[in-house]
Amino acid sequence: MGARNIIPVNRPSVPAHAKKYLDECVRSGWFSSEGPFVKRFENEFARYLGVKHAGATSSGTAALHLALLALGVGPGDEVILPAMTIASCYFAIWYTGAKAVPVDVDPETYCIDPDVIDRAVTKRTKVIMVVHLFGHPCDMDPIMMLAKKYKLKVLEDAAEAHGAEYKGRKVGSIGDIAIFSFYANKIVTTGEGGMVVSNTKTYIERVNKIKALNHSKTRFIHDGIGYTYLMSNMQAAVGLSSLEEIERSIARKRTMATLYRNQLSGISGLILPVEKSWATNVYWMYAVRMDPKAHLSRKKLIDLLMTKYGVQTRTFFYSPRTAFRKLQLFKTDRFPVAEALERRGFYLPSGLGNTNMEFIRTSHALQKLL
Ligand SMILES: Cc1ncc(COP(=O)(O)O)c(C=O)c1O
């Protein structure tokens, strides 16, 4: 299989105005976080979501850390989070000295299961961190009700769900605070980068202060520990050009999902992603899972997809027990749904630069193999 024929899991697409805006950075000499694109990108992103305030950051992981600090999370606190997510969510909690308390996920949406959160709440719980996984929103109403009942804050991780909607509201605008990642494979990208958003002004003021060394009113006299979690003007320039295309990008993802669904529904052995009646899924990745009754193992299938058809796929995240076994953490915890997804889930080529032909070729390969 020649490299030319490989269908990558994520083929990037370059926004039309990226070069023009980057040229402006070069012409003006504004490369750092002080440049004008950062504010423009923050304002436009907040406007798109319908939230009041936004603070750009160096990554989604940094955004998670800052959002937790803005909420006042620290040693002795507990944060509830889903057992199927990227390690960034756990690491950000640990950076603050708080305890991460995973709970299992919903078997259809793969997002945090609202029905099991209740059992994980203790006197020390401060935050519920929800993750809108693979582009599908979490079921927010019961989560917000629980948060109200126990006086907890809700942090939405919308890194994978730019523009996804829950009952007509954009994810990232529902909880107390939210974060986004703009890593290269995200719907809006800055290459590397992130954003914290909130309707609470003090949260974003805290984020913006702590992300830039936590200076007090007197520069170089510090109110506490600070970081340099900043987004550069060049990253924001790319981000703004990418944000200009968000509607088209989401439409592209949804076309991809329709193509895959038309080609793949009815194939035995493969379970396709859902879109709940209350959700608009932006299909950041087209995430499928093997039916346990399939005649091939996942390993065999993804090996054959690559060796016979040149189709690259990627398996889901691991559950915390597997992901952190070298750290000797969560050794005895059990998350049956997340653990089944860890064994059976994988995603198909889903990039904004992938072509319809590539989606069809991938589907045909799956039809043949299954
Ligand atoms: C759900 C989720 N949260 C957080 C992050 C971390 O973002 P970043 O890679 O920008 O640090 C990612 C990854 O990209 C993610 O998928």
The ligand as a Tripos MOL2 file, in Angstrom:
@<TRIPOS>MOLECULE
LIG
   16    16     1     0     0
SMALL
NO_CHARGES

@<TRIPOS>ATOM
      1 C1        -11.8600   16.1600   25.6420 C.3       1 LIG1
      2 C2        -10.5420   16.8480   25.6170 C.ar      1 LIG1
      3 N1        -10.1980   17.6590   26.6300 N.ar      1 LIG1
      4 C3         -9.0330   18.3000   26.6580 C.ar      1 LIG1
      5 C4         -8.1010   18.1550   25.6530 C.ar      1 LIG1
      6 C5         -6.7880   18.8130   25.7740 C.3       1 LIG1
      7 O1         -6.5570   19.7440   24.7890 O.3       1 LIG1
      8 P1         -5.0710   20.0860   24.2830 P.3       1 LIG1
      9 O2         -4.5910   18.9590   23.4740 O.co2     1 LIG1
     10 O3         -5.2640   21.3420   23.4970 O.co2     1 LIG1
     11 O4         -4.2450   20.3350   25.5110 O.co2     1 LIG1
     12 C6         -8.4170   17.3260   24.5590 C.ar      1 LIG1
     13 C7         -7.4660   17.0860   23.4770 C.2       1 LIG1
     14 O5         -7.1660   17.4570   22.5480 O.2       1 LIG1
     15 C8         -9.6560   16.6560   24.5430 C.ar      1 LIG1
     16 O6         -9.9860   15.8400   23.5250 O.3       1 LIG1
@<TRIPOS>BOND
     1     1     2 1
     2     2     3 ar
     3     2    15 ar
     4     3     4 ar
     5     4     5 ar
     6     5     6 1
     7     5    12 ar
     8     6     7 1
     9     7     8 1
    10     8     9 2
    11     8    10 1
    12     8    11 1
    13    12    13 1
    14    12    15 ar
    15    13    14 2
    16    15    16 1
@<TRIPOS>SUBSTRUCTURE
     1 LIG1         1 GROUP 0 **** ****
